[in-house]
């Protein structure tokens, strides 16, 4: 049997060779953490000690060694080398992030029982002797979780981070605001969560039915919860990228503060429908001050290099009927109300770059966002190529391959989801973020890819996990190596299911 099936790792490592023998973890095994590797050693111990009952105490002579090795620097910050022999285990990386990825490989090499959350009665645990050198193909390997449509508690978001890290996915884009809810507190604007974080009713029933059960829905995070989530992700190699939508998808903000809209005399509730809402932010100075204040607090909580500000699906009908907006068009010398979108995004982009951050937005054509933006393209792969040819960095997220709110099969037993084509496991795994027919210069602009989990029709953690897995396993495999074919992945995935079982993931079985 090929080595990759003897040890069905997901994602598949760059290089793996089998060595003779097995390494045993027992009561005498200790961990040697070189300077800079202490945090990674603590993480490994936190994963293994509770279930194995082994102390894995720190020791300068530990059989299990973690160290930072500058010689691996040419492979990138996320690369690692893992050497397991009969008497010692050595994990090396140029950066702590590489060590964190290597720890997840160690967890996958152990028996699945080592992933359980309860103590197991075994005196020793064995690892196969292997030599692995591993590095990701793409820098951005992400998942977007929409907590605006249906709020999810911080405990579930931490679990989601753990599952991303287990598969070496390194970005969680947290979709914190939308027409249907605002989930992040902003000290200067308390009504954003007090009013904007709650809506009068919640949608149920099959997609498109328009049936509401009348149950109110709401929730928001505290600043402390978000800060702790950022630290939790960082300790596992996962960056939390916040998304605050503007100038469209802003009905919840306008419901909380009507003066932010184009008709300040109007009182609206938080939206209870799905789709594209006509309510947008205004373009007067008060709104710009609001956006700057919100983003300052966002940047204070989230140290990520990228700040996502949405930017797509922004109707201009309210601007066309607003005296303030038309005055802005005239003052700025714009062609018409439609040009206000680019003007607005440019203003926000410059504000973020002036604070050392990279603005990020959804692109509907690939050419509408200002040049300083990193572009997330979702409608068509050609839009990613258009943005890349403009010199913009791109995260490829074609909805036919990465939108996990679509059904996984056409089976009638599938839970309700977005109407449209099935996004099955193979569609996810065969998606290439940088297609082979792109010129090298354009392909070099591709940061990677990410999955999207919109939650119009998914309200519970169990439903979210079912939609996520095993499709996130496929995305992780493709984004990390970009090499193994579908049959290879499927064979490994069948063996990987036992790990998902041990982690109590509520996934869709193959």
Buried (B, 14 or more C-beta within 10 A) or exposed (E): EEBBEEBBBBBBBBEBEEBEEEBBBEEEBBBBBBEBBBBBBBBBBEBBBBBBBBEBEBEEEBBBBBBBBEEBBEBBBBBBBBBBBEEEBBBBBBBBBBBBBBBBBBBBBBBBBBBBEEEEEBEEBBBBBBBBBBBBBBBBBBBBBBBBBBBBEBEBBBBBBBBBBBBBBBBBBBBBBBBBBBBBBBEEBEBBBBBBBBBBBBBBEEBEEEEBEEEEBBBBBEBEBBBBBBEBBBBBBBBBBBBBBBBBBBBBBBBBBBEBBBBBEEEBEBBBEBEEBEBBBBBBEBBBEBBBBBBEBBBEBBEBEBBBBBBBBBBBEBBBEBEBBBEBBEEEEBEEBEBBBBBBBBBBBEBBBEEEBBBBBBBBBBEBBBEBBBBBBBBBBEBBBBBBBBEBBBBBBBBBBBBBBBBBEEEEEBBBBBEEEBBBBEBBBEBBBBBEEBEEEBBEBBBBBBBBBBBBBBBEBEBBBBBBBBBBBBBBBBBBBBEBEEEBBBBBBBBBBBBBBBBEBBBBEE
